[in-house]
Structure formats: structure tokens, C-alpha cells
């Protein structure tokens, strides 16, 4: 089972509701962070919802995050 959702504990201090710019293999796009899951290795995976049409990615790693716009 996936690890529980974690609030602002990753290296970039991400949380659900934040908007992020992702760089995946040279393609950049903006997405809404829906959830964070911490792996056993202490790394984080993001469940995202892209804000642009034509983007099919639904997950990203913290390392792919280029920029963050914080919620509230």
C-alpha cells in the first residue's frame, strides 16, 4: 500500500494544492499537486494534475520540479 500523504516534508517543501513546473525529459509543463507519497527510500513522488492540454503525466518526482507556487 502507498505511504500516507505527507504535508510539506519534502526537500522542496511541497504540499497538495501547490502549482509546480515540471521538467520531464526536457518537456516543461505546469501541474497541480494533488498528493505526495513518501517511498521507503525517503524520496517523494507527486500525484499531479497537468494544467495544460495534451499532457498525460499523472506522477512526477521531486527532482523533476523546477519551480513551485505555494497555495495560500
N, C-alpha and C positions, 0 to 999 in steps of 0.2 A: 504494500500500500504506500502511496506517496506520503512524504513527510507533511506535517501540518503547515498551513500557511503561516509565514513569519512576517512580522511588521518591522521594516527599517532596520535590518540587521546585516544586510549585505555590504560589500565593500563600497558600493556607490549609494548606500542608504536608500534603496528603492522601496516603494510601498504600492499596494494596489491603488489605482486612481491616478498615478503619475503618468505623464506622457513622456515617452522616450524616443530618441532617434537611434535606430538600429543599423549597424553595418554588417550585412551578411554577404560574404563573398564579393565585396565591392559594391553591392546594391544597398543604397540607403533608403530608409523609409521611417515614417513616424507611426507609433503604435501606443495604445492604451495598455497599461499593465493591469491585468485582471487578478493574477495571483502570483505568489512567489513560493517555490518549493525548495527546501534545502536538501541536497543529496547527502548521502552518508559521508562523502568526502569533504563536507562543509561548503562545497560550491553551491551556487544558487541557479535555478532555472526559472525563467519567467514564462507565465502563460500570458500571451498578448493578443490584442485585437487590433490589426492594422487599420490605420485611418485612411489609407489610400486604396482605390480600386486596383484590382489586379495583383495584389499581394496575398499569397496563400499561406505564408508562415503563421503559425499559431503559438510557437515557442521560440525562445531565444535564451542565450546565456548572458550573464552579467558582463562578460568580456566583450560581447558584441554591442553593448550600449555605448554610444558616442556622447550623448547629451541627455540631460534629464530636466523636465519641467515639473516641479513639485505641485501636488494637489494641496490647495489651501495653504 
